[in-house]
Amino acid sequence: MNKKRETAIAWFFTLNGALVIFISIGVFCLLLSNSFFAWQDVGFFRFLIGIEWRPSGFSESLYGIRTLIVGTLMVTVGAMVIAVPLGVGCAAYLAEVASPVEREIIKPVVEVLAAVPSVVLGFFGIVVLSPILARIFNLPNGLNALNGSILLALMSLPTIISIAEDALTAVPREFKEASLALGANRYQTLRHVLLPAAGSGVTAAVMLGVGRAIGETMTVIMATGNALKFPTGYFSSVRTMTATIAIELGEVPYNTTHYYALFAIGLVLFVMTFAVSLLADIFLHRASEVKKR
């Protein structure tokens, strides 16, 4: 009886894993099949490297997404510049410095931050952060790439902190004891021994944070200004790929080039997030191999 139960459980998990794979392949095929119709009218390379995005309804329709890709990468890179030092530093503090009482206070706060809805952070960006940025940098308004980067950094922090802390605590205790025995203090041990040993796990945490930032929609719609102009800096309003799909897909005429171009944007976004997730999985695998050794 126990053997049949174990077999049933094994089949249950196998079928669930296969279902996830089939769903992912199905999403990819759906995006790819619809993207072909856009590329037939626009051209694949013209679609990727074109600067202007002027969909149907204008005198001349143009479907170039380079501006959208640059806007997406700008807010993502800006978010990581802010989130990675804060996230890794907080993870190191929780893993090696904080007392049990401090850890019990900080960790729930980090988890609460992960539970804040993106629309609430978007409101925060409009009502609070935007006027502050406009006042500090003497701007007409604060709805720009910098605003979006700060908000995406806040959203990425819980992921980076949690996974980086797990990577640091997974480092064998012997590493720390050997460093301390050789005369290094706690901070030298953390910097020169523990962080390098947990490098794969920390890198995976950063990659997953990047994936979280790239795929965010509501916050960037509300906080970045959504200007369809090629950005000149972080004080420029930008529009991301996710924001473009969310804004335009609900009103676009069916079976038009504009309609299929939005699917093509989704395919590019899918490939980008898949690549980031794959790299994160590779680094996590390396971290687990180091732990086994």
Secondary structure, DSSP 8 states (H G I E B T S, - for coil): -HHHHHHHHHHHHHHHHHHHHHHHHHHHHHHHHHHHHHHHHH-HHHHHH---EE-TTSSS-EE--HHHHHHHHHHHHHHHHHHHHHHHHHHHIIIII--HHHHHHHHHHHHHHHHS-HHHHHHHIIIIIHHHHHHHHT-S-S-SHHHHHHHHHHHHHHHHHHHHHHHHHTS-HHHHHHHHHTT--HHHHIIIIIHHHTHHHHHHHHHHHHHHHHT--HHHHHHSB---S---STTS-B--HHHHHHHHTTTS-TTSHHHHHHHHHHHHHHHHHHHHHHHHHHHHHHHHHHHH-
